[in-house]
Amino acid sequence: MRALLAVSVVLFGLRLWAAAHVGFGDSEALYASWAIHPQPAYLDHPGLIGLVARAIGEGAAPTPARAHVITTFIATLLPWLVVAVARAAGAEKRHAATAGLVVAVVPEIAVGLFALTPDLLLAPLWLGALGLAIVGLAPRVETGDDVGPPASERLGPNLRTAGALLGAGLLAGVAASAKVSGLLLVAALIAAYVQIARSGGDARATSAARSLWPWAGIAAGAIVLVPFVYYEGHLGWPMLRHRFVDTQHGAGIAVQNLGALLGGQLVYLSPIVAWLALVTARDLVRRRNDDVVSRVLFWSFALPIVPLVLLCVWSPVAEPHWLAPPLLALPIHGARRASEAAAFLGKRLVRAATAMGAAFTALAYAWVLIPASAKLMPADVDPKADIASELYGWPQALESVREQMALAATPVDPEGREVIVVGPHWTICAQLHAALPGVHVGCATSIPDDFDRWLPRETWRRADNVLFVTDSRFPGDGADQLPLLVRVSQSRVRILRGGRTARVFDLYLYSRRQGADLAPRPSPAALHASAPAHHGDTEALAARTLLATDPGHDSHPYPSRDLDLAARGFRLWERGQR
């Protein structure tokens, strides 16, 4: 228990440090954007994560720092929830603590749950439902170090059973409202209840499974899902179409997909932890009918894992963490079997798995939090390959975005906030939308996305002023998306990490204003040759601003006051041309 406590304290401090220094990942930014548009469902997931993000942001998109403080607490507490469920399942205290320790250091939990994602909600809800189902069906489990009857039994086993089974079904339904894979947990609970009710084994468990309470819990979980199902059905099931059609070009059973799945588990779990999970899963399958707890754990693992593996082997866009929820049954089973001195759970194997998981986690945090780590990448490797880069650079890019928007300012809109900001892909659009409250953001993703519902493309393409923001991952300047507008300004922001270019942002301001429609953008030389003499220094500053924003130049160093002056000078020049 002391080791788990020490690891929890270290990871808690590390996560708090990260919360103060990194921004949102691209997917996190999308979920933060959902806070601005509360809905029962989105194209990628049900709406619970959007509601949580909205609560964190107090009615708006949360800041990265604020969101990551919340994720820090949840991620730190999750291994202790594993301990609690293992204890409820009958594991001795020290073996339950060991299970929690392994879970705490696994990269999939130690790093992955730092992010504001549906998995952050799904993991504790899944464990909670599993634990309550075990408590409800096996209300007294001998752990070898219990003294006297548990307090919950003194309150009355019937009340305990009813409350636990009601809670299990309810939490499973809430889990499904966080991520659709939670529906597999609902199905697993139903399968476990049916098998236990028909088994004729433990009389108390059989009686509980045949009672009203497990099915009342399932019904309570189903009620939670009514808004989600109604919303999807009313719109023609857009999530299904998006997940299984629009995003699945090239889908099909493929060896490449299988390799990505297996390789992903080696990285997300670490190799020895992956092996430990494999041997534990094999033992769980073999002993699935030993007792009530084994049946619950087996169904919560086996029923979800099969369709998820098939989906990952079929889909070219599958991600390794999709398998994580059913794997949560394994440390609980391992803790129970360790209490029985199972041969496959040798101390050396468990210690090696813990050490390797901790090493992988430490390496991941070091790579993200130490800028100099970027120097370790070979010089010929594209910076886009370093996914840590998406956590950096947006504050500088957003400053340049605001400067470009100010160039289209009017007396009514002195900050240019009526400018519509557009990105070439949802990853860019989400970061912009989450960070620019009150600004309209459109998106030019090659397939329909949530932004098409919030701001249709035909709307932003007809706007008077559009700022197109992209980075080095996406080619193009947005001109093909805005045929009715003319580019009037551009800038570039180069982000350095560890002394190397991590990413480059390009910003292109398009306008429908009269001067832009009547004449092409003047060259800096033309400004000097044709402008009236009384423009003086103001006109020269406009020329320097245009020079600084030509392709190949980094973002210009002029303060916002000078930019306003330059914009006024440019408008004076336009009037002179007329």
Secondary structure in CASP SS format (residue, H / E / C, confidence):
PFRMAT SS
TARGET T0000
AUTHOR 0000-0000-0000
METHOD secondary structure of the structure
MODEL  1
M C 1.00
R H 1.00
A H 1.00
L H 1.00
L H 1.00
A H 1.00
V H 1.00
S H 1.00
V H 1.00
V H 1.00
L H 1.00
F H 1.00
G H 1.00
L H 1.00
R H 1.00
L H 1.00
W H 1.00
A H 1.00
A H 1.00
A H 1.00
H H 1.00
V C 1.00
G C 1.00
F C 1.00
G C 1.00
D H 1.00
S H 1.00
E H 1.00
A H 1.00
L H 1.00
Y H 1.00
A H 1.00
S H 1.00
W H 1.00
A C 1.00
I C 1.00
H C 1.00
P C 1.00
Q C 1.00
P C 1.00
A E 1.00
Y C 1.00
L C 1.00
D C 1.00
H C 1.00
P E 1.00
G C 1.00
L H 1.00
I H 1.00
G H 1.00
L H 1.00
V H 1.00
A H 1.00
R H 1.00
A H 1.00
I H 1.00
G C 1.00
E C 1.00
G C 1.00
A C 1.00
A C 1.00
P C 1.00
T C 1.00
P H 1.00
A H 1.00
R H 1.00
A H 1.00
H H 1.00
V H 1.00
I H 1.00
T H 1.00
T H 1.00
F H 1.00
I H 1.00
A H 1.00
T H 1.00
L H 1.00
L H 1.00
P H 1.00
W H 1.00
L H 1.00
V H 1.00
V H 1.00
A H 1.00
V H 1.00
A H 1.00
R H 1.00
A H 1.00
A C 1.00
G C 1.00
A C 1.00
E C 1.00
K H 1.00
R H 1.00
H H 1.00
A H 1.00
A H 1.00
T H 1.00
A H 1.00
G H 1.00
L H 1.00
V H 1.00
V H 1.00
A H 1.00
V H 1.00
V C 1.00
P H 1.00
E H 1.00
I H 1.00
A H 1.00
V C 1.00
G H 1.00
L H 1.00
F H 1.00
A C 1.00
L C 1.00
T C 1.00
P H 1.00
D H 1.00
L H 1.00
L H 1.00
L H 1.00
A H 1.00
P H 1.00
L H 1.00
W H 1.00
L H 1.00
G H 1.00
A H 1.00
L H 1.00
G H 1.00
L H 1.00
A H 1.00
I H 1.00
V H 1.00
G H 1.00
L H 1.00
A C 1.00
P C 1.00
R C 1.00
V C 1.00
E C 1.00
T C 1.00
G C 1.00
D C 1.00
D C 1.00
V C 1.00
G C 1.00
P C 1.00
P C 1.00
A H 1.00
S H 1.00
E H 1.00
R H 1.00
L C 1.00
G C 1.00
P H 1.00
N H 1.00
L H 1.00
R H 1.00
T H 1.00
A H 1.00
G H 1.00
A H 1.00
L H 1.00
L H 1.00
G H 1.00
A H 1.00
G H 1.00
L H 1.00
L H 1.00
A H 1.00
G H 1.00
V H 1.00
A H 1.00
A H 1.00
S H 1.00
A H 1.00
K C 1.00
V C 1.00
S C 1.00
G H 1.00
L H 1.00
L H 1.00
L H 1.00
V H 1.00
A H 1.00
A H 1.00
L H 1.00
I H 1.00
A H 1.00
A H 1.00
Y H 1.00
V H 1.00
Q H 1.00
I H 1.00
A H 1.00
R H 1.00
S H 1.00
G C 1.00
G C 1.00
D C 1.00
A H 1.00
R H 1.00
A H 1.00
T H 1.00
S H 1.00
A H 1.00
A H 1.00
R H 1.00
S C 1.00
L C 1.00
W H 1.00
P H 1.00
W H 1.00
A H 1.00
G H 1.00
I H 1.00
A H 1.00
A H 1.00
G H 1.00
A H 1.00
I H 1.00
V H 1.00
L H 1.00
V H 1.00
P H 1.00
F H 1.00
V H 1.00
Y H 1.00
Y H 1.00
E H 1.00
G H 1.00
H H 1.00
L H 1.00
G C 1.00
W C 1.00
P H 1.00
M H 1.00
L H 1.00
R H 1.00
H H 1.00
R H 1.00
F H 1.00
V H 1.00
D H 1.00
T C 1.00
Q C 1.00
H C 1.00
G C 1.00
A C 1.00
G C 1.00
I C 1.00
A C 1.00
V H 1.00
Q H 1.00
N H 1.00
L H 1.00
G H 1.00
A H 1.00
L H 1.00
L H 1.00
G H 1.00
G H 1.00
Q H 1.00
L H 1.00
V H 1.00
Y H 1.00
L H 1.00
S C 1.00
P H 1.00
I H 1.00
V H 1.00
A H 1.00
W H 1.00
L H 1.00
A H 1.00
L H 1.00
V H 1.00
T H 1.00
A H 1.00
R H 1.00
D H 1.00
L H 1.00
V H 1.00
R H 1.00
R C 1.00
R C 1.00
N C 1.00
D C 1.00
D C 1.00
V H 1.00
V H 1.00
S H 1.00
R H 1.00
V H 1.00
L H 1.00
F H 1.00
W H 1.00
S H 1.00
F H 1.00
A H 1.00
L H 1.00
P H 1.00
I H 1.00
V H 1.00
P H 1.00
L H 1.00
V H 1.00
L H 1.00
L H 1.00
C H 1.00
V H 1.00
W H 1.00
S C 1.00
P C 1.00
V C 1.00
A C 1.00
E C 1.00
P H 1.00
H H 1.00
W H 1.00
L H 1.00
A H 1.00
P H 1.00
P H 1.00
L H 1.00
L C 1.00
A H 1.00
L H 1.00
P H 1.00
I H 1.00
H H 1.00
G H 1.00
A H 1.00
R H 1.00
R H 1.00
A H 1.00
S C 1.00
E C 1.00
A C 1.00
A C 1.00
A C 1.00
F C 1.00
L C 1.00
G C 1.00
K H 1.00
R H 1.00
L H 1.00
V H 1.00
R H 1.00
A H 1.00
A H 1.00
T H 1.00
A H 1.00
M H 1.00
G H 1.00
A H 1.00
A H 1.00
F H 1.00
T H 1.00
A H 1.00
L H 1.00
A H 1.00
Y H 1.00
A H 1.00
W H 1.00
V H 1.00
L H 1.00
I C 1.00
P H 1.00
A H 1.00
S H 1.00
A H 1.00
K H 1.00
L H 1.00
M C 1.00
P C 1.00
A C 1.00
D C 1.00
V C 1.00
D C 1.00
P H 1.00
K H 1.00
A H 1.00
D C 1.00
I H 1.00
A H 1.00
S H 1.00
E H 1.00
L H 1.00
Y C 1.00
G C 1.00
W H 1.00
P H 1.00
Q H 1.00
A H 1.00
L H 1.00
E H 1.00
S H 1.00
V H 1.00
R H 1.00
E H 1.00
Q H 1.00
M H 1.00
A H 1.00
L C 1.00
A C 1.00
A C 1.00
T C 1.00
P C 1.00
V C 1.00
D C 1.00
P C 1.00
E C 1.00
G C 1.00
R C 1.00
E C 1.00
V C 1.00
I E 1.00
V E 1.00
V E 1.00
G E 1.00
P C 1.00
H C 1.00
W H 1.00
T H 1.00
I H 1.00
C H 1.00
A H 1.00
Q H 1.00
L H 1.00
H H 1.00
A H 1.00
A H 1.00
L C 1.00
P C 1.00
G C 1.00
V C 1.00
H C 1.00
V E 1.00
G E 1.00
C E 1.00
A C 1.00
T C 1.00
S C 1.00
I C 1.00
P C 1.00
D C 1.00
D H 1.00
F H 1.00
D H 1.00
R H 1.00
W H 1.00
L C 1.00
P C 1.00
R H 1.00
E H 1.00
T H 1.00
W H 1.00
R C 1.00
R C 1.00
A C 1.00
D C 1.00
N E 1.00
V E 1.00
L E 1.00
F E 1.00
V E 1.00
T E 1.00
D E 1.00
S C 1.00
R C 1.00
F C 1.00
P C 1.00
G C 1.00
D C 1.00
G C 1.00
A H 1.00
D H 1.00
Q H 1.00
L C 1.00
P C 1.00
L C 1.00
L C 1.00
V E 1.00
R E 1.00
V E 1.00
S E 1.00
Q E 1.00
S E 1.00
R E 1.00
V E 1.00
R E 1.00
I E 1.00
L E 1.00
R E 1.00
G C 1.00
G C 1.00
R E 1.00
T E 1.00
A E 1.00
R E 1.00
V E 1.00
F E 1.00
D E 1.00
L E 1.00
Y E 1.00
L E 1.00
Y E 1.00
S E 1.00
R C 1.00
R C 1.00
Q H 1.00
G H 1.00
A H 1.00
D H 1.00
L H 1.00
A C 1.00
P C 1.00
R C 1.00
P C 1.00
S C 1.00
P H 1.00
A H 1.00
A H 1.00
L H 1.00
H H 1.00
A H 1.00
S H 1.00
A C 1.00
P C 1.00
A H 1.00
H H 1.00
H H 1.00
G H 1.00
D H 1.00
T H 1.00
E H 1.00
A H 1.00
L H 1.00
A H 1.00
A H 1.00
R H 1.00
T H 1.00
L H 1.00
L H 1.00
A H 1.00
T C 1.00
D C 1.00
P C 1.00
G C 1.00
H C 1.00
D C 1.00
S C 1.00
H C 1.00
P C 1.00
Y C 1.00
P C 1.00
S H 1.00
R H 1.00
D H 1.00
L H 1.00
D H 1.00
L H 1.00
A H 1.00
A H 1.00
R H 1.00
G H 1.00
F H 1.00
R H 1.00
L H 1.00
W H 1.00
E H 1.00
R H 1.00
G H 1.00
Q H 1.00
R C 1.00
END
